[in-house]
Amino acid sequence: MPKDIIVAIDGYSGCGKSSTAKAVAQALNYTYIDSGAMYRAVTLYLLQHKIDPAHLAEVLNALPQINIRFVTKPNSTPPIYETYLNGDNVEQSIREMSVSERVSEVSAIPQVRHAMVSLQRNMGADKHVVMDGRDIGTNVFPHAELKVFMTADLTERAHRRKAELEAKGSTATLEEIIENLAERDRIDTSRTENPLVKAEDAVEIDTTHLEFDEQVAKVMSLAQEAMEIS
């Protein structure tokens, strides 16, 4: 009988991590956890309260005031997971460029990462989860039964992010998005605290030329294999 596993999907912004993770979680009837949304929610809180991420004492004072949870949108098929910050639905707000421009800076703060990782580990304590982010396979769940590392060409990622923003009623030029993604890549891969890096035992998937269904199928095949041998 297939055993419950943890599916850890890491990779760069805009390469399809979250969309793929959601689809895989739905297919497996697993819980989906968007770790990136958690860091975005923290960033949004700091912006709302005019707290400069560079002022560590203020950030530390704010962390205990931040409550993040995921709620399935009523009557959504397939299920749509929405992020709630202190009781408010912030799913759209956390995707705005104002948050995107600061989230890598906030997520590089060691104390913020420690707080979020603790929450993430609690959420995945009983396995049966699909989680995407930047240090899931290397730090949050280093013993995950399946680790995937997703990549894609920067320009292709920017086009995808632009379409995603437009679908949600937000706008940004392609040049602004490319600049934002490149800067986020730089911060995410060079930060001292658990940088974005491919785990030694992760399977790399380049999604540049893959259709969405194809990348989901690849991860599903790997997940089913991992469930059989766990």
Contacts in CASP RR format, 6 or more apart in sequence:
PFRMAT RR
TARGET T0000
AUTHOR 0000-0000-0000
METHOD contacts of the structure
MODEL  1
MPKDIIVAIDGYSGCGKSSTAKAVAQALNYTYIDSGAMYRAVTLYLLQHK
IDPAHLAEVLNALPQINIRFVTKPNSTPPIYETYLNGDNVEQSIREMSVS
ERVSEVSAIPQVRHAMVSLQRNMGADKHVVMDGRDIGTNVFPHAELKVFM
TADLTERAHRRKAELEAKGSTATLEEIIENLAERDRIDTSRTENPLVKAE
DAVEIDTTHLEFDEQVAKVMSLAQEAMEIS
2 224 0 8 1.000
2 227 0 8 1.000
2 228 0 8 1.000
2 230 0 8 1.000
3 227 0 8 1.000
3 230 0 8 1.000
4 126 0 8 1.000
4 127 0 8 1.000
4 128 0 8 1.000
4 227 0 8 1.000
5 127 0 8 1.000
5 128 0 8 1.000
5 144 0 8 1.000
5 145 0 8 1.000
5 146 0 8 1.000
5 223 0 8 1.000
5 226 0 8 1.000
5 227 0 8 1.000
5 230 0 8 1.000
6 124 0 8 1.000
6 127 0 8 1.000
6 129 0 8 1.000
6 131 0 8 1.000
6 141 0 8 1.000
6 144 0 8 1.000
6 145 0 8 1.000
6 146 0 8 1.000
7 21 0 8 1.000
7 24 0 8 1.000
7 25 0 8 1.000
7 28 0 8 1.000
7 30 0 8 1.000
7 129 0 8 1.000
7 130 0 8 1.000
7 131 0 8 1.000
7 144 0 8 1.000
7 145 0 8 1.000
7 146 0 8 1.000
7 148 0 8 1.000
7 219 0 8 1.000
7 223 0 8 1.000
7 226 0 8 1.000
8 131 0 8 1.000
8 132 0 8 1.000
8 136 0 8 1.000
8 137 0 8 1.000
8 140 0 8 1.000
8 141 0 8 1.000
8 144 0 8 1.000
8 146 0 8 1.000
8 147 0 8 1.000
8 148 0 8 1.000
8 199 0 8 1.000
8 202 0 8 1.000
9 17 0 8 1.000
9 20 0 8 1.000
9 21 0 8 1.000
9 24 0 8 1.000
9 130 0 8 1.000
9 131 0 8 1.000
9 132 0 8 1.000
9 133 0 8 1.000
9 136 0 8 1.000
9 147 0 8 1.000
9 148 0 8 1.000
9 150 0 8 1.000
9 219 0 8 1.000
10 17 0 8 1.000
10 132 0 8 1.000
10 133 0 8 1.000
10 134 0 8 1.000
10 135 0 8 1.000
10 136 0 8 1.000
10 137 0 8 1.000
10 138 0 8 1.000
10 147 0 8 1.000
10 148 0 8 1.000
10 149 0 8 1.000
10 150 0 8 1.000
10 196 0 8 1.000
10 198 0 8 1.000
10 199 0 8 1.000
10 202 0 8 1.000
11 17 0 8 1.000
11 132 0 8 1.000
11 133 0 8 1.000
11 134 0 8 1.000
11 149 0 8 1.000
11 150 0 8 1.000
11 151 0 8 1.000
11 196 0 8 1.000
12 150 0 8 1.000
12 151 0 8 1.000
12 152 0 8 1.000
12 157 0 8 1.000
12 181 0 8 1.000
12 185 0 8 1.000
12 188 0 8 1.000
12 196 0 8 1.000
13 157 0 8 1.000
13 161 0 8 1.000
13 181 0 8 1.000
13 184 0 8 1.000
13 185 0 8 1.000
13 188 0 8 1.000
14 152 0 8 1.000
14 157 0 8 1.000
14 160 0 8 1.000
14 161 0 8 1.000
14 181 0 8 1.000
15 150 0 8 1.000
15 151 0 8 1.000
15 152 0 8 1.000
15 157 0 8 1.000
15 207 0 8 1.000
16 150 0 8 1.000
16 152 0 8 1.000
16 160 0 8 1.000
16 207 0 8 1.000
16 212 0 8 1.000
16 215 0 8 1.000
17 132 0 8 1.000
17 133 0 8 1.000
17 150 0 8 1.000
18 34 0 8 1.000
18 36 0 8 1.000
18 132 0 8 1.000
19 212 0 8 1.000
20 132 0 8 1.000
20 150 0 8 1.000
20 212 0 8 1.000
20 215 0 8 1.000
20 216 0 8 1.000
20 219 0 8 1.000
21 32 0 8 1.000
21 34 0 8 1.000
21 130 0 8 1.000
21 131 0 8 1.000
21 132 0 8 1.000
22 32 0 8 1.000
22 78 0 8 1.000
22 81 0 8 1.000
22 130 0 8 1.000
23 78 0 8 1.000
23 212 0 8 1.000
23 216 0 8 1.000
24 30 0 8 1.000
24 130 0 8 1.000
24 216 0 8 1.000
24 219 0 8 1.000
24 220 0 8 1.000
24 223 0 8 1.000
25 31 0 8 1.000
25 32 0 8 1.000
25 129 0 8 1.000
25 130 0 8 1.000
26 32 0 8 1.000
26 78 0 8 1.000
26 79 0 8 1.000
27 216 0 8 1.000
27 220 0 8 1.000
28 130 0 8 1.000
28 220 0 8 1.000
28 223 0 8 1.000
30 128 0 8 1.000
30 129 0 8 1.000
30 130 0 8 1.000
31 123 0 8 1.000
31 124 0 8 1.000
31 128 0 8 1.000
31 129 0 8 1.000
31 130 0 8 1.000
32 70 0 8 1.000
32 81 0 8 1.000
32 129 0 8 1.000
32 130 0 8 1.000
32 131 0 8 1.000
33 70 0 8 1.000
33 120 0 8 1.000
33 123 0 8 1.000
33 124 0 8 1.000
33 129 0 8 1.000
33 130 0 8 1.000
33 131 0 8 1.000
33 132 0 8 1.000
34 70 0 8 1.000
34 81 0 8 1.000
34 83 0 8 1.000
34 131 0 8 1.000
34 132 0 8 1.000
34 133 0 8 1.000
35 116 0 8 1.000
35 120 0 8 1.000
35 131 0 8 1.000
35 132 0 8 1.000
35 133 0 8 1.000
35 134 0 8 1.000
35 136 0 8 1.000
35 140 0 8 1.000
36 103 0 8 1.000
36 107 0 8 1.000
36 132 0 8 1.000
36 133 0 8 1.000
36 134 0 8 1.000
37 68 0 8 1.000
37 70 0 8 1.000
37 83 0 8 1.000
37 91 0 8 1.000
37 94 0 8 1.000
38 68 0 8 1.000
38 83 0 8 1.000
38 116 0 8 1.000
38 119 0 8 1.000
38 120 0 8 1.000
39 103 0 8 1.000
39 106 0 8 1.000
39 107 0 8 1.000
39 112 0 8 1.000
39 116 0 8 1.000
40 83 0 8 1.000
40 94 0 8 1.000
40 95 0 8 1.000
40 99 0 8 1.000
40 100 0 8 1.000
40 103 0 8 1.000
41 66 0 8 1.000
41 68 0 8 1.000
41 83 0 8 1.000
41 85 0 8 1.000
41 90 0 8 1.000
41 94 0 8 1.000
42 63 0 8 1.000
42 66 0 8 1.000
42 68 0 8 1.000
42 106 0 8 1.000
42 107 0 8 1.000
42 112 0 8 1.000
42 116 0 8 1.000
43 53 0 8 1.000
43 94 0 8 1.000
43 99 0 8 1.000
43 102 0 8 1.000
43 103 0 8 1.000
43 106 0 8 1.000
43 107 0 8 1.000
44 85 0 8 1.000
44 90 0 8 1.000
44 93 0 8 1.000
44 94 0 8 1.000
44 99 0 8 1.000
45 51 0 8 1.000
45 62 0 8 1.000
45 65 0 8 1.000
45 66 0 8 1.000
45 85 0 8 1.000
45 86 0 8 1.000
46 52 0 8 1.000
46 53 0 8 1.000
46 59 0 8 1.000
46 62 0 8 1.000
46 102 0 8 1.000
46 106 0 8 1.000
47 98 0 8 1.000
47 99 0 8 1.000
47 102 0 8 1.000
49 62 0 8 1.000
51 58 0 8 1.000
51 59 0 8 1.000
51 62 0 8 1.000
52 58 0 8 1.000
53 59 0 8 1.000
53 102 0 8 1.000
53 105 0 8 1.000
53 106 0 8 1.000
53 109 0 8 1.000
56 109 0 8 1.000
56 111 0 8 1.000
59 106 0 8 1.000
59 109 0 8 1.000
59 111 0 8 1.000
59 112 0 8 1.000
60 111 0 8 1.000
63 111 0 8 1.000
63 112 0 8 1.000
63 115 0 8 1.000
65 86 0 8 1.000
66 85 0 8 1.000
66 86 0 8 1.000
67 85 0 8 1.000
67 86 0 8 1.000
67 87 0 8 1.000
68 83 0 8 1.000
68 84 0 8 1.000
68 85 0 8 1.000
68 119 0 8 1.000
69 83 0 8 1.000
69 84 0 8 1.000
69 87 0 8 1.000
70 81 0 8 1.000
70 82 0 8 1.000
70 83 0 8 1.000
70 84 0 8 1.000
71 81 0 8 1.000
71 82 0 8 1.000
71 84 0 8 1.000
71 89 0 8 1.000
72 79 0 8 1.000
72 80 0 8 1.000
72 81 0 8 1.000
72 82 0 8 1.000
73 79 0 8 1.000
73 80 0 8 1.000
73 81 0 8 1.000
73 82 0 8 1.000
82 89 0 8 1.000
82 91 0 8 1.000
83 89 0 8 1.000
83 90 0 8 1.000
83 91 0 8 1.000
83 94 0 8 1.000
84 90 0 8 1.000
85 94 0 8 1.000
92 168 0 8 1.000
93 99 0 8 1.000
95 164 0 8 1.000
95 165 0 8 1.000
95 168 0 8 1.000
95 170 0 8 1.000
96 170 0 8 1.000
97 165 0 8 1.000
97 170 0 8 1.000
97 172 0 8 1.000
97 176 0 8 1.000
97 180 0 8 1.000
100 180 0 8 1.000
100 184 0 8 1.000
101 180 0 8 1.000
103 184 0 8 1.000
104 183 0 8 1.000
104 184 0 8 1.000
104 187 0 8 1.000
104 188 0 8 1.000
104 191 0 8 1.000
105 187 0 8 1.000
106 112 0 8 1.000
107 113 0 8 1.000
107 116 0 8 1.000
107 134 0 8 1.000
107 188 0 8 1.000
107 191 0 8 1.000
108 187 0 8 1.000
108 188 0 8 1.000
108 191 0 8 1.000
108 192 0 8 1.000
108 193 0 8 1.000
109 193 0 8 1.000
110 192 0 8 1.000
110 193 0 8 1.000
113 135 0 8 1.000
113 193 0 8 1.000
113 194 0 8 1.000
117 135 0 8 1.000
117 139 0 8 1.000
117 140 0 8 1.000
120 131 0 8 1.000
120 136 0 8 1.000
120 140 0 8 1.000
121 140 0 8 1.000
121 141 0 8 1.000
123 129 0 8 1.000
123 131 0 8 1.000
124 131 0 8 1.000
124 141 0 8 1.000
131 140 0 8 1.000
131 141 0 8 1.000
134 188 0 8 1.000
134 194 0 8 1.000
134 195 0 8 1.000
134 196 0 8 1.000
135 194 0 8 1.000
135 195 0 8 1.000
135 196 0 8 1.000
136 144 0 8 1.000
136 147 0 8 1.000
137 144 0 8 1.000
137 147 0 8 1.000
137 199 0 8 1.000
137 202 0 8 1.000
138 194 0 8 1.000
138 197 0 8 1.000
138 199 0 8 1.000
139 194 0 8 1.000
142 199 0 8 1.000
145 226 0 8 1.000
145 227 0 8 1.000
145 230 0 8 1.000
146 203 0 8 1.000
146 222 0 8 1.000
146 223 0 8 1.000
146 226 0 8 1.000
147 199 0 8 1.000
147 201 0 8 1.000
147 202 0 8 1.000
147 203 0 8 1.000
148 202 0 8 1.000
148 203 0 8 1.000
148 204 0 8 1.000
148 205 0 8 1.000
148 219 0 8 1.000
148 222 0 8 1.000
149 198 0 8 1.000
149 199 0 8 1.000
149 202 0 8 1.000
149 203 0 8 1.000
149 204 0 8 1.000
149 205 0 8 1.000
150 204 0 8 1.000
150 205 0 8 1.000
150 206 0 8 1.000
150 207 0 8 1.000
150 215 0 8 1.000
151 204 0 8 1.000
151 205 0 8 1.000
151 206 0 8 1.000
151 207 0 8 1.000
151 208 0 8 1.000
152 160 0 8 1.000
152 206 0 8 1.000
152 207 0 8 1.000
152 208 0 8 1.000
153 208 0 8 1.000
154 178 0 8 1.000
154 181 0 8 1.000
154 182 0 8 1.000
154 185 0 8 1.000
155 178 0 8 1.000
156 208 0 8 1.000
157 181 0 8 1.000
158 174 0 8 1.000
158 177 0 8 1.000
158 178 0 8 1.000
158 181 0 8 1.000
159 174 0 8 1.000
161 177 0 8 1.000
161 181 0 8 1.000
162 172 0 8 1.000
162 174 0 8 1.000
162 177 0 8 1.000
165 171 0 8 1.000
165 172 0 8 1.000
165 177 0 8 1.000
172 180 0 8 1.000
185 196 0 8 1.000
188 195 0 8 1.000
188 196 0 8 1.000
189 195 0 8 1.000
189 196 0 8 1.000
189 197 0 8 1.000
198 204 0 8 1.000
203 222 0 8 1.000
205 215 0 8 1.000
205 218 0 8 1.000
205 219 0 8 1.000
207 215 0 8 1.000
210 218 0 8 1.000
END
